[in-house]
Amino acid sequence: VSVNGNGSSDTSLTINTAVESKKLSLADLKSLTINGGTAAVAAINETADVTLNNNATISFAGSKTVNSLSGNGKIVLGKEDKLTITGAFNGTHVFETTGGTNGQSGLANANHTYITAASGDATVNFTPYESQKGFLTLNKNTENGEFAWVTSKAPESKKYVAGNVLMQWISLAANVVLMMSITRFFASLYAKNVTGKDFAVFAVIAVMAVTVRFFCAIGASRMGFLSSKKVKKTLREAIYTKLLKLGAAYKEQIRTSEIVQVAVEGVDQLETYFGAYLPQFFYAMLAPLTLFLVLLRVNVPSAVVLFVCVPLIPAAIAAVQTWAKKLLSKYWGQYTALGDTFLENLQGLTTLKIYQADAFKNKEMNEESEKFRKITMKVLTMQLNSITIMDIIAYGGAALGVFFSVTQYQKGGVDLAGALLVILLSADFFIPMRQLGSFFHIAMNGMAASDKIFRFLELPEAPKKAAKFPRDAEIVCENLRFSYEADREILKGIDLRIPRETFVAIAGESGCGKSTVASILMGRNRGYKGTIRIGDIELSDIAESSLMQN
């Protein structure tokens, strides 16, 4: 079906049929209304307004552009395609890629923008293809004032964190069974009624429990690695992509040393957060509750005392959290400052030697190193003090549990096997929380690093330029001004003409702006004043990729 308005701007088409309308070619169309069925659109006017009613379906062949889209219905695009809406996008819609059935999408690409709109409040629902469930979601992002519905992989870390917690809990259950077997065996020894069968049963249970704990420890370690692996890869990809978007002039917003530090060590610090701290956080909540329910059947007073003492450790963690966050933020600030100083001095070592300024810079670096040493010692002192407090609580609580089990045994409130079980499991009440406290300090370091990572990822990007670098054109600078600092101008109204097909050298004393002119011409410094024309095109209007090629 072809609908051509012959250049008319007021041509409209309404489709009321419930069957599929195939290969619609809609040129010069003002509006398209679909009240039912499916409309397969092969071509459509970019200024058309589309309305879907009664859950009607519009299927686009290839990437398309329309003025607006509203109502409620289904939008179908190819796996590689994109729908651009230059105006408003409103209503509630279901999104699918080609090949979807029964409300379930066909195969979709991860990190692919399928729909963009200049404005609107549309809701878009997306059900991934069967093999992509749990890995693909449709997210609404705001980019440069536009709304963009982009598919992205759901965090894989969740399932690995859950697997890590499960492995640790199974290991705990195996340990409880082992402790029960040990206490019953020793109680039988004390009563002098142990048989060969009892010894064989104890040996089998012990071997099985140790084997289960061994494989659970390996599994938990593997899950911890997998949960952090994806996060590290995703963050480093995001940092690299952001760096490309910032372009050659990235140094105007962030230092090279800081990028290197957050991309390498900063991301590595997050490995402990996702691989150890996060699973331990959930396990530390689950383990005391499990042990409480086990010991509740053995001796109520001992179980209650141990369970009540457990929250004292997270209370100690919360007490130092605010102080730790501020201190670690200063630590990372000093760390990146030291790295920046070292990189700058290393890059300019030849110049420093020529001007005999290396001794001054050596003294300056020693001062920066001393500041970093002091802040590092403060961090270690904070960690040591908080760990000491947690140890006192953990060992004190375990001792209190032992005391109660002994007094309950003396009063006849629990038998020998039960008293021994309380004694052996007392420490297990506090070990998970104590371990959480140890991971907490490392995780806080990672979170401080993540603050820097996300600040970098949120840096503003210069608008993209589309102009191509002109061939065989001269370079003309008029009244060119530039300053690195507001009160210190480097280039002061320079006029410069570089004819095409010539070799030009810029000479002058150190600090007069030779390297600055070169950096501006290469696009590394963008904040200049005046004009720089290459042919008839302003330098700031030329696409960076085209500039880099020339």
GIPEWO-V420936 format. One record per residue. N is the residue number from 0. RES is the residue in three letters. SS is DSSP state (hx for helix, st for strand, lp for the rest). PHI is phi in whole degrees, 0 to 359 (* if undefined). Layout:
n:res:ss:phi
N:RES:SS:PHI
N:RES:SS:PHI
This chain:
n:res:ss:phi
0:VAL:lp:*
1:SER:st:237
2:VAL:st:239
3:ASN:st:235
4:GLY:lp:277
5:ASN:lp:53
6:GLY:lp:88
7:SER:lp:288
8:SER:lp:266
9:ASP:lp:243
10:THR:lp:284
11:SER:st:233
12:LEU:st:224
13:THR:st:240
14:ILE:st:249
15:ASN:lp:251
16:THR:lp:289
17:ALA:lp:266
18:VAL:lp:262
19:GLU:st:276
20:SER:st:260
21:LYS:st:261
22:LYS:st:49
23:LEU:st:281
24:SER:st:249
25:LEU:st:242
26:ALA:st:266
27:ASP:lp:52
28:LEU:lp:259
29:LYS:lp:278
30:SER:st:212
31:LEU:st:230
32:THR:st:241
33:ILE:st:242
34:ASN:lp:259
35:GLY:lp:170
36:GLY:lp:73
37:THR:st:232
38:ALA:st:244
39:ALA:st:266
40:VAL:st:262
41:ALA:st:272
42:ALA:st:209
43:ILE:st:207
44:ASN:lp:295
45:GLU:lp:293
46:THR:lp:258
47:ALA:lp:285
48:ASP:st:258
49:VAL:st:250
50:THR:st:233
51:LEU:st:249
52:ASN:st:234
53:ASN:st:57
54:ASN:st:59
55:ALA:st:293
56:THR:st:245
57:ILE:st:240
58:SER:st:245
59:PHE:st:262
60:ALA:lp:266
61:GLY:lp:87
62:SER:lp:289
63:LYS:st:224
64:THR:st:231
65:VAL:st:227
66:ASN:lp:281
67:SER:st:208
68:LEU:st:213
69:SER:st:214
70:GLY:st:94
71:ASN:st:217
72:GLY:st:184
73:LYS:st:240
74:ILE:st:247
75:VAL:st:240
76:LEU:st:232
77:GLY:lp:291
78:LYS:lp:303
79:GLU:lp:256
80:ASP:lp:266
81:LYS:lp:211
82:LEU:st:253
83:THR:st:255
84:ILE:st:250
85:THR:st:284
86:GLY:st:245
87:ALA:st:269
88:PHE:st:236
89:ASN:lp:231
90:GLY:lp:97
91:THR:st:241
92:HIS:st:224
93:VAL:st:254
94:PHE:st:251
95:GLU:st:222
96:THR:st:262
97:THR:lp:305
98:GLY:lp:104
99:GLY:lp:286
100:THR:st:219
101:ASN:lp:52
102:GLY:lp:80
103:GLN:st:258
104:SER:lp:292
105:GLY:lp:282
106:LEU:lp:298
107:ALA:lp:236
108:ASN:lp:270
109:ALA:lp:287
110:ASN:lp:58
111:HIS:lp:246
112:THR:st:276
113:TYR:st:262
114:ILE:st:223
115:THR:st:234
116:ALA:st:216
117:ALA:st:285
118:SER:st:200
119:GLY:lp:116
120:ASP:lp:229
121:ALA:lp:296
122:THR:st:251
123:VAL:st:240
124:ASN:st:259
125:PHE:st:217
126:THR:lp:248
127:PRO:lp:296
128:TYR:lp:302
129:GLU:hx:310
130:SER:hx:287
131:GLN:hx:254
132:LYS:lp:298
133:GLY:lp:85
134:PHE:lp:240
135:LEU:st:232
136:THR:st:229
137:LEU:st:251
138:ASN:st:250
139:LYS:st:262
140:ASN:st:244
141:THR:st:254
142:GLU:st:228
143:ASN:lp:53
144:GLY:lp:81
145:GLU:st:253
146:PHE:st:264
147:ALA:st:227
148:TRP:st:262
149:VAL:st:238
150:THR:st:283
151:SER:st:210
152:LYS:st:291
153:ALA:lp:293
154:PRO:lp:303
155:GLU:lp:285
156:SER:hx:298
157:LYS:hx:303
158:LYS:hx:292
159:TYR:hx:286
160:VAL:hx:297
161:ALA:hx:298
162:GLY:hx:297
163:ASN:hx:298
164:VAL:hx:298
165:LEU:hx:298
166:MET:hx:299
167:GLN:hx:294
168:TRP:hx:291
169:ILE:hx:298
170:SER:hx:299
171:LEU:hx:297
172:ALA:hx:299
173:ALA:hx:296
174:ASN:hx:294
175:VAL:hx:297
176:VAL:hx:299
177:LEU:hx:297
178:MET:hx:296
179:MET:hx:297
180:SER:hx:295
181:ILE:hx:297
182:THR:hx:295
183:ARG:hx:294
184:PHE:hx:294
185:PHE:hx:290
186:ALA:hx:296
187:SER:hx:292
188:LEU:hx:298
189:TYR:hx:295
190:ALA:hx:276
191:LYS:lp:59
192:ASN:lp:230
193:VAL:lp:277
194:THR:lp:249
195:GLY:hx:298
196:LYS:hx:295
197:ASP:hx:299
198:PHE:hx:294
199:ALA:hx:295
200:VAL:hx:297
201:PHE:hx:299
202:ALA:hx:295
203:VAL:hx:296
204:ILE:hx:298
205:ALA:hx:297
206:VAL:hx:297
207:MET:hx:296
208:ALA:hx:296
209:VAL:hx:296
210:THR:hx:296
211:VAL:hx:299
212:ARG:hx:295
213:PHE:hx:298
214:PHE:hx:289
215:CYS:hx:293
216:ALA:hx:297
217:ILE:hx:295
218:GLY:hx:297
219:ALA:hx:296
220:SER:hx:296
221:ARG:hx:294
222:MET:hx:297
223:GLY:hx:297
224:PHE:hx:296
225:LEU:hx:294
226:SER:hx:292
227:SER:hx:273
228:LYS:hx:301
229:LYS:hx:294
230:VAL:hx:297
231:LYS:hx:297
232:LYS:hx:296
233:THR:hx:296
234:LEU:hx:294
235:ARG:hx:293
236:GLU:hx:296
237:ALA:hx:295
238:ILE:hx:296
239:TYR:hx:295
240:THR:hx:297
241:LYS:hx:296
242:LEU:hx:298
243:LEU:hx:294
244:LYS:hx:291
245:LEU:hx:291
246:GLY:hx:79
247:ALA:hx:294
248:ALA:hx:267
249:TYR:hx:299
250:LYS:hx:295
251:GLU:hx:291
252:GLN:lp:243
253:ILE:lp:209
254:ARG:lp:276
255:THR:hx:300
256:SER:hx:298
257:GLU:hx:292
258:ILE:hx:298
259:VAL:hx:299
260:GLN:hx:294
261:VAL:hx:287
262:ALA:hx:285
263:VAL:hx:258
264:GLU:hx:290
265:GLY:hx:299
266:VAL:hx:291
267:ASP:hx:299
268:GLN:hx:297
269:LEU:hx:287
270:GLU:hx:300
271:THR:hx:294
272:TYR:hx:296
273:PHE:hx:277
274:GLY:hx:275
275:ALA:hx:232
276:TYR:hx:294
277:LEU:hx:297
278:PRO:hx:298
279:GLN:hx:294
280:PHE:hx:300
281:PHE:hx:287
282:TYR:hx:294
283:ALA:hx:294
284:MET:hx:279
285:LEU:hx:280
286:ALA:hx:297
287:PRO:hx:300
288:LEU:hx:295
289:THR:hx:297
290:LEU:hx:294
291:PHE:hx:298
292:LEU:hx:294
293:VAL:hx:292
294:LEU:hx:285
295:LEU:hx:298
296:ARG:lp:276
297:VAL:lp:265
298:ASN:lp:203
299:VAL:hx:295
300:PRO:hx:302
301:SER:hx:296
302:ALA:hx:297
303:VAL:hx:294
304:VAL:hx:299
305:LEU:hx:296
306:PHE:hx:293
307:VAL:hx:289
308:CYS:hx:285
309:VAL:hx:303
310:PRO:hx:297
311:LEU:hx:294
312:ILE:hx:290
313:PRO:hx:298
314:ALA:hx:294
315:ALA:hx:293
316:ILE:hx:297
317:ALA:hx:296
318:ALA:hx:295
319:VAL:hx:262
320:GLN:hx:299
321:THR:hx:298
322:TRP:hx:297
323:ALA:hx:296
324:LYS:hx:297
325:LYS:hx:294
326:LEU:hx:294
327:LEU:hx:289
328:SER:hx:295
329:LYS:hx:295
330:TYR:hx:300
331:TRP:hx:291
332:GLY:hx:297
333:GLN:hx:291
334:TYR:hx:297
335:THR:hx:292
336:ALA:hx:296
337:LEU:hx:295
338:GLY:hx:297
339:ASP:hx:295
340:THR:hx:298
341:PHE:hx:297
342:LEU:hx:296
343:GLU:hx:297
344:ASN:hx:293
345:LEU:hx:293
346:GLN:hx:294
347:GLY:lp:255
348:LEU:hx:299
349:THR:hx:299
350:THR:hx:297
351:LEU:hx:298
352:LYS:hx:293
353:ILE:hx:298
354:TYR:lp:266
355:GLN:lp:54
356:ALA:lp:253
357:ASP:hx:293
358:ALA:hx:294
359:PHE:hx:297
360:LYS:hx:292
361:ASN:hx:297
362:LYS:hx:296
363:GLU:hx:297
364:MET:hx:292
365:ASN:hx:298
366:GLU:hx:294
367:GLU:hx:296
368:SER:hx:295
369:GLU:hx:295
370:LYS:hx:298
371:PHE:hx:292
372:ARG:hx:297
373:LYS:hx:294
374:ILE:hx:291
375:THR:hx:294
376:MET:hx:295
377:LYS:hx:295
378:VAL:hx:296
379:LEU:hx:296
380:THR:hx:296
381:MET:hx:300
382:GLN:hx:295
383:LEU:hx:296
384:ASN:hx:296
385:SER:hx:292
386:ILE:hx:295
387:THR:hx:298
388:ILE:hx:299
389:MET:hx:295
390:ASP:hx:295
391:ILE:hx:299
392:ILE:hx:295
393:ALA:hx:296
394:TYR:hx:289
395:GLY:hx:295
396:GLY:hx:296
397:ALA:hx:297
398:ALA:hx:297
399:LEU:hx:295
400:GLY:hx:296
401:VAL:hx:298
402:PHE:hx:301
403:PHE:hx:295
404:SER:hx:295
405:VAL:hx:293
406:THR:hx:295
407:GLN:hx:293
408:TYR:hx:292
409:GLN:hx:296
410:LYS:lp:276
411:GLY:lp:83
412:GLY:lp:281
413:VAL:lp:206
414:ASP:lp:280
415:LEU:hx:298
416:ALA:hx:298
417:GLY:hx:294
418:ALA:hx:297
419:LEU:hx:295
420:LEU:hx:296
421:VAL:hx:298
422:ILE:hx:297
423:LEU:hx:288
424:LEU:hx:265
425:SER:hx:302
426:ALA:hx:295
427:ASP:hx:294
428:PHE:hx:297
429:PHE:hx:255
430:ILE:hx:303
431:PRO:hx:300
432:MET:hx:292
433:ARG:hx:295
434:GLN:hx:295
435:LEU:hx:300
436:GLY:hx:297
437:SER:hx:293
438:PHE:hx:291
439:PHE:hx:302
440:HIS:hx:294
441:ILE:hx:291
442:ALA:hx:296
443:MET:hx:296
444:ASN:hx:297
445:GLY:hx:295
446:MET:hx:292
447:ALA:hx:297
448:ALA:hx:293
449:SER:hx:294
450:ASP:hx:301
451:LYS:hx:292
452:ILE:hx:298
453:PHE:hx:286
454:ARG:hx:296
455:PHE:hx:295
456:LEU:hx:294
457:GLU:lp:265
458:LEU:lp:299
459:PRO:lp:293
460:GLU:lp:251
461:ALA:lp:292
462:PRO:lp:302
463:LYS:lp:288
464:LYS:lp:254
465:ALA:lp:246
466:ALA:st:293
467:LYS:lp:270
468:PHE:lp:293
469:PRO:lp:289
470:ARG:lp:273
471:ASP:lp:52
472:ALA:lp:237
473:GLU:lp:272
474:ILE:st:253
475:VAL:st:233
476:CYS:st:250
477:GLU:st:231
478:ASN:st:52
479:LEU:st:285
480:ARG:st:230
481:PHE:st:203
482:SER:st:215
483:TYR:st:280
484:GLU:st:235
485:ALA:lp:301
486:ASP:lp:261
487:ARG:st:221
488:GLU:st:275
489:ILE:st:269
490:LEU:st:259
491:LYS:st:240
492:GLY:st:66
493:ILE:st:281
494:ASP:st:247
495:LEU:st:214
496:ARG:st:230
497:ILE:st:243
498:PRO:lp:297
499:ARG:lp:291
500:GLU:lp:59
501:THR:lp:232
502:PHE:lp:249
503:VAL:lp:242
504:ALA:lp:249
505:ILE:lp:251
506:ALA:lp:245
507:GLY:lp:167
508:GLU:lp:290
509:SER:lp:298
510:GLY:lp:91
511:CYS:lp:278
512:GLY:lp:116
513:LYS:hx:297
514:SER:hx:294
515:THR:hx:295
516:VAL:hx:299
517:ALA:hx:297
518:SER:hx:296
519:ILE:hx:296
520:LEU:hx:294
521:MET:lp:271
522:GLY:lp:83
523:ARG:lp:278
524:ASN:lp:237
525:ARG:lp:259
526:GLY:lp:277
527:TYR:lp:271
528:LYS:st:243
529:GLY:st:95
530:THR:st:231
531:ILE:st:229
532:ARG:st:249
533:ILE:st:249
534:GLY:lp:70
535:ASP:lp:257
536:ILE:st:250
537:GLU:st:291
538:LEU:hx:306
539:SER:hx:291
540:ASP:hx:265
541:ILE:st:274
542:ALA:lp:300
543:GLU:hx:299
544:SER:hx:298
545:SER:hx:291
546:LEU:hx:295
547:MET:hx:294
548:GLN:lp:286
549:ASN:lp:238
